[in-house]
Amino acid sequence: MQESAALPTLIFIPDISGFTEFVKKTEISHSQHITQELLEVLIDANEIDLVVSEIEGDAVLFYRSGKTPTAGELLGQVQRMYTAFHAHLKRYEVLRICHCGACQSAGGLKLKFVAHYGDVALRKIKDYQKLFGEDVISAHRLLKNQISISEYALFTDKLMTACNTWSDIGQTAWSEPVSGADEYDVGAIEYCYLPLESLMARVPEPTVEDYSLPGVTTRILEHERVIEAPIELAFSVLADHSVRHKWVVNTDNVEDVNHAIAQTGSSHLCVRHGREQDLRWFSYDFKYRDDVISFCETERDLGITVVSKLTKIGEGLTRMQINYLMERNPVKELIIKLFQYKKLMKEAVANLDALNDYCASIVRSGGEHRVQIVLQPEPR
């Protein structure tokens, strides 16, 4: 363990708020997944060479040693992170299919920033740089303050006096700064803050990709079996790409899962045993009505769409149907019928048998799938 001499350092903390009210198990799980994605968005939006010290619950502790950033640099960083944060939430609202409390309320999450500057010692613990010093404590204390609005960027007087570019913040910022001060165990801390509400106008509306394959309507295979599990559990397992290798035959692993919670555009790379080509699948077109859930998945390189249909047939029993579709092509259809159909059907049977075993084992253990999707039936 090594500790450096204290150096002038920027301490920069984006903090997410809004999930503390949820107590249900499923909602806590989903809130954690959503928060993790948002923290990654904030880290990816770093453009002024900030270093991550640690993740602190719903916040990221960034630092940058050396001279203070200019007002333009830090204001630009705040705008970039704020825009990326709310763009992600807007996209999630458009693409989500889960109706649990956390997922429905994700759009109401808020973001605030605290920026401070002072002498900080760095202590290296394995691969991590831990920050120490009174100024680190001050920055954390400022996350609890008397500011009445929920989204703002707070800059301490100590930060602003360290660089003369902060003298004209009123001309360079998107709104008029508001002065404030709070008393803590480390003493009184003066600051100014900027409301972030006006930046929402700069957040772009999401674009939604069409994941369907035009013309792919010819059925080349169909199979069904009863799954010994409730429809909600069967669907949650089926839609969870991260566990596909547990029931899809000839699959070694699943990689590049882009969403922990199933939604339109969820995708994964299926790494296949002994095959020349790994497969990238996209899920879309989720529907739930009259105890029937259906959705589609496409593999663009193969030009195949798989339509899955789950029907509740009793307490704890679900009929699972799958249809494989391709574009109309008499030559390819004949080749599949003569040389590939038996193999494809054998795999389809093995897949649904394994899916049933996986779901039934969860039921027997009295547990739940790790990411339970809550669907809202469409009106009749």
MARKOLSE-196833 format. One line per field, with one value per residue (C-alpha): residue in three letters; residue number from 0; x, y, z. Coordinates in steps of 0.05 Angstrom, whole numbers. Example, Ala and Ser with C-alpha at 12.3 -4.5 7.8 and 13.67 -1.06 7.14 Angstrom:
2
type <- c(ALA SER)
seq <- c(0 1)
px <- c(246 273)
py <- c(-90 -21)
pz <- c(156 143)
//
This chain:
380
type <- c(MET GLN GLU SER ALA ALA LEU PRO THR LEU ILE PHE ILE PRO ASP ILE SER GLY PHE THR GLU PHE VAL LYS LYS THR GLU ILE SER HIS SER GLN HIS ILE THR GLN GLU LEU LEU GLU VAL LEU ILE ASP ALA ASN GLU ILE ASP LEU VAL VAL SER GLU ILE GLU GLY ASP ALA VAL LEU PHE TYR ARG SER GLY LYS THR PRO THR ALA GLY GLU LEU LEU GLY GLN VAL GLN ARG MET TYR THR ALA PHE HIS ALA HIS LEU LYS ARG TYR GLU VAL LEU ARG ILE CYS HIS CYS GLY ALA CYS GLN SER ALA GLY GLY LEU LYS LEU LYS PHE VAL ALA HIS TYR GLY ASP VAL ALA LEU ARG LYS ILE LYS ASP TYR GLN LYS LEU PHE GLY GLU ASP VAL ILE SER ALA HIS ARG LEU LEU LYS ASN GLN ILE SER ILE SER GLU TYR ALA LEU PHE THR ASP LYS LEU MET THR ALA CYS ASN THR TRP SER ASP ILE GLY GLN THR ALA TRP SER GLU PRO VAL SER GLY ALA ASP GLU TYR ASP VAL GLY ALA ILE GLU TYR CYS TYR LEU PRO LEU GLU SER LEU MET ALA ARG VAL PRO GLU PRO THR VAL GLU ASP TYR SER LEU PRO GLY VAL THR THR ARG ILE LEU GLU HIS GLU ARG VAL ILE GLU ALA PRO ILE GLU LEU ALA PHE SER VAL LEU ALA ASP HIS SER VAL ARG HIS LYS TRP VAL VAL ASN THR ASP ASN VAL GLU ASP VAL ASN HIS ALA ILE ALA GLN THR GLY SER SER HIS LEU CYS VAL ARG HIS GLY ARG GLU GLN ASP LEU ARG TRP PHE SER TYR ASP PHE LYS TYR ARG ASP ASP VAL ILE SER PHE CYS GLU THR GLU ARG ASP LEU GLY ILE THR VAL VAL SER LYS LEU THR LYS ILE GLY GLU GLY LEU THR ARG MET GLN ILE ASN TYR LEU MET GLU ARG ASN PRO VAL LYS GLU LEU ILE ILE LYS LEU PHE GLN TYR LYS LYS LEU MET LYS GLU ALA VAL ALA ASN LEU ASP ALA LEU ASN ASP TYR CYS ALA SER ILE VAL ARG SER GLY GLY GLU HIS ARG VAL GLN ILE VAL LEU GLN PRO GLU PRO ARG)
seq <- c(0 1 2 3 4 5 6 7 8 9 10 11 12 13 14 15 16 17 18 19 20 21 22 23 24 25 26 27 28 29 30 31 32 33 34 35 36 37 38 39 40 41 42 43 44 45 46 47 48 49 50 51 52 53 54 55 56 57 58 59 60 61 62 63 64 65 66 67 68 69 70 71 72 73 74 75 76 77 78 79 80 81 82 83 84 85 86 87 88 89 90 91 92 93 94 95 96 97 98 99 100 101 102 103 104 105 106 107 108 109 110 111 112 113 114 115 116 117 118 119 120 121 122 123 124 125 126 127 128 129 130 131 132 133 134 135 136 137 138 139 140 141 142 143 144 145 146 147 148 149 150 151 152 153 154 155 156 157 158 159 160 161 162 163 164 165 166 167 168 169 170 171 172 173 174 175 176 177 178 179 180 181 182 183 184 185 186 187 188 189 190 191 192 193 194 195 196 197 198 199 200 201 202 203 204 205 206 207 208 209 210 211 212 213 214 215 216 217 218 219 220 221 222 223 224 225 226 227 228 229 230 231 232 233 234 235 236 237 238 239 240 241 242 243 244 245 246 247 248 249 250 251 252 253 254 255 256 257 258 259 260 261 262 263 264 265 266 267 268 269 270 271 272 273 274 275 276 277 278 279 280 281 282 283 284 285 286 287 288 289 290 291 292 293 294 295 296 297 298 299 300 301 302 303 304 305 306 307 308 309 310 311 312 313 314 315 316 317 318 319 320 321 322 323 324 325 326 327 328 329 330 331 332 333 334 335 336 337 338 339 340 341 342 343 344 345 346 347 348 349 350 351 352 353 354 355 356 357 358 359 360 361 362 363 364 365 366 367 368 369 370 371 372 373 374 375 376 377 378 379)
px <- c(0 30 8 28 40 -23 -32 -81 -137 -206 -259 -319 -380 -441 -496 -560 -623 -693 -693 -692 -768 -770 -770 -797 -745 -756 -756 -691 -658 -682 -663 -593 -586 -612 -567 -507 -521 -528 -462 -428 -459 -430 -361 -363 -381 -316 -280 -232 -187 -221 -199 -248 -229 -289 -363 -402 -472 -508 -449 -380 -321 -277 -212 -159 -95 -60 -86 -160 -200 -226 -298 -310 -280 -321 -386 -377 -365 -429 -469 -441 -456 -524 -544 -518 -553 -622 -614 -604 -666 -708 -685 -699 -770 -783 -753 -771 -823 -821 -874 -846 -844 -770 -774 -836 -804 -735 -751 -758 -686 -646 -574 -533 -460 -412 -344 -291 -216 -165 -106 -116 -71 -76 -67 -59 -95 -82 -106 -147 -129 -165 -172 -157 -159 -205 -225 -249 -293 -318 -339 -378 -412 -436 -479 -525 -542 -598 -609 -684 -682 -666 -618 -560 -484 -450 -382 -346 -314 -248 -253 -274 -220 -166 -176 -191 -235 -290 -298 -343 -385 -448 -430 -408 -460 -529 -563 -549 -509 -541 -498 -503 -468 -477 -448 -417 -372 -313 -337 -376 -370 -390 -410 -452 -497 -529 -598 -595 -668 -655 -606 -662 -678 -611 -626 -640 -702 -686 -686 -712 -682 -726 -701 -747 -724 -770 -799 -780 -848 -837 -841 -786 -795 -843 -843 -878 -877 -905 -860 -871 -868 -913 -915 -881 -822 -817 -817 -766 -718 -731 -720 -657 -600 -547 -571 -582 -521 -555 -609 -590 -552 -483 -474 -410 -423 -462 -424 -438 -506 -526 -582 -590 -665 -701 -726 -736 -667 -637 -581 -528 -473 -483 -415 -427 -389 -356 -389 -357 -401 -423 -493 -518 -592 -638 -705 -765 -840 -861 -936 -978 -1053 -1104 -1051 -1008 -938 -903 -840 -791 -716 -675 -606 -589 -530 -572 -635 -676 -732 -754 -824 -835 -905 -921 -992 -1015 -1051 -1058 -1030 -955 -959 -941 -945 -883 -885 -829 -831 -769 -781 -739 -748 -785 -733 -754 -683 -662 -727 -715 -643 -667 -722 -677 -612 -621 -692 -679 -619 -655 -715 -670 -638 -706 -731 -668 -672 -743 -729 -670 -710 -763 -711 -681 -748 -773 -710 -724 -795 -772 -723 -777 -736 -744 -705 -651 -684 -759 -797 -864 -909 -973 -1027 -1051 -1124 -1174)
py <- c(0 66 137 199 268 312 345 398 356 364 321 311 270 257 228 193 196 169 94 93 85 15 -44 -103 -154 -151 -75 -72 -119 -78 -12 -39 -60 7 46 5 22 95 96 65 120 173 141 134 208 229 276 316 259 247 184 138 128 85 73 95 66 111 158 159 190 221 260 296 319 383 451 462 455 518 538 519 450 432 462 424 360 371 382 320 274 304 296 224 206 231 207 137 144 168 109 61 87 76 6 -24 -79 -89 -55 -63 -1 11 5 49 102 102 163 203 191 255 274 324 342 365 394 413 428 418 379 304 245 183 115 56 -6 -62 -32 24 96 115 189 217 285 337 362 293 293 363 340 282 326 372 316 333 407 458 464 454 432 360 371 419 427 452 486 505 573 538 510 575 617 568 589 659 633 620 695 701 639 681 695 624 581 561 596 646 616 617 628 583 559 502 486 417 383 406 479 525 512 566 549 567 522 519 489 436 436 480 429 379 416 391 318 284 242 168 133 62 13 -36 -104 -144 -177 -157 -215 -267 -302 -373 -425 -477 -510 -510 -545 -540 -571 -558 -520 -539 -468 -407 -365 -306 -348 -384 -317 -285 -343 -344 -269 -268 -272 -281 -352 -377 -422 -460 -488 -476 -537 -529 -463 -453 -384 -319 -254 -180 -180 -107 -103 -139 -128 -153 -99 -84 -90 -136 -174 -225 -262 -337 -371 -440 -504 -533 -484 -437 -378 -346 -316 -247 -248 -188 -191 -147 -143 -165 -175 -199 -210 -261 -303 -306 -276 -273 -241 -246 -255 -246 -268 -223 -262 -325 -287 -324 -301 -343 -329 -353 -359 -376 -393 -403 -470 -481 -463 -469 -496 -460 -483 -461 -457 -437 -422 -412 -366 -348 -310 -346 -385 -452 -476 -462 -490 -555 -560 -551 -602 -655 -645 -600 -608 -669 -637 -571 -606 -648 -583 -550 -609 -611 -536 -537 -598 -563 -499 -539 -572 -504 -471 -532 -532 -460 -479 -539 -496 -445 -389 -337 -324 -272 -219 -226 -188 -158 -153 -112 -146 -106 -85 -128)
pz <- c(0 -23 -6 -45 -18 -20 -88 -113 -142 -173 -139 -184 -163 -207 -163 -184 -141 -145 -129 -54 -48 -79 -32 -72 -90 -166 -165 -125 -175 -234 -202 -191 -265 -289 -242 -265 -338 -320 -282 -342 -386 -340 -341 -417 -422 -389 -437 -392 -369 -303 -265 -230 -157 -139 -149 -87 -91 -141 -151 -184 -149 -203 -192 -233 -201 -224 -239 -237 -302 -333 -326 -398 -389 -328 -353 -418 -379 -338 -401 -435 -376 -364 -437 -441 -376 -398 -469 -440 -397 -455 -497 -441 -434 -508 -510 -443 -437 -361 -320 -250 -207 -219 -294 -299 -256 -286 -327 -263 -240 -226 -232 -192 -192 -138 -159 -108 -110 -55 -29 -36 -19 -62 -29 -76 -52 -103 -169 -139 -120 -56 -41 28 60 89 20 1 63 44 -25 3 55 -1 -30 28 25 29 -46 -59 -132 -151 -210 -206 -212 -150 -152 -88 -78 -67 -138 -169 -136 -160 -232 -258 -315 -263 -252 -313 -300 -307 -380 -399 -362 -388 -330 -275 -217 -148 -86 -26 37 86 154 164 215 171 176 131 56 6 -65 -125 -163 -232 -243 -298 -320 -381 -408 -419 -485 -511 -498 -565 -576 -584 -652 -653 -701 -740 -719 -765 -829 -887 -926 -875 -871 -896 -840 -843 -774 -716 -649 -582 -513 -444 -396 -323 -297 -293 -357 -323 -302 -369 -406 -359 -372 -446 -454 -412 -462 -409 -393 -464 -460 -403 -448 -521 -548 -580 -545 -504 -479 -488 -498 -511 -476 -486 -434 -367 -369 -432 -478 -551 -583 -531 -564 -550 -586 -583 -582 -613 -600 -662 -709 -759 -743 -678 -680 -661 -641 -631 -593 -610 -619 -549 -540 -481 -486 -462 -424 -487 -493 -560 -586 -645 -651 -713 -736 -794 -824 -828 -849 -797 -751 -692 -665 -594 -565 -492 -471 -399 -398 -323 -256 -264 -335 -401 -473 -510 -586 -633 -707 -751 -811 -871 -936 -991 -1031 -1062 -1071 -999 -973 -1011 -986 -914 -923 -952 -914 -852 -825 -781 -749 -738 -707 -662 -636 -627 -586 -544 -532 -506 -464 -432 -423 -386 -342 -325 -309 -270 -227 -207 -188 -147 -109 -93 -124 -178 -240 -228 -273 -268 -322 -304 -365 -370 -412 -472 -468 -505)
//
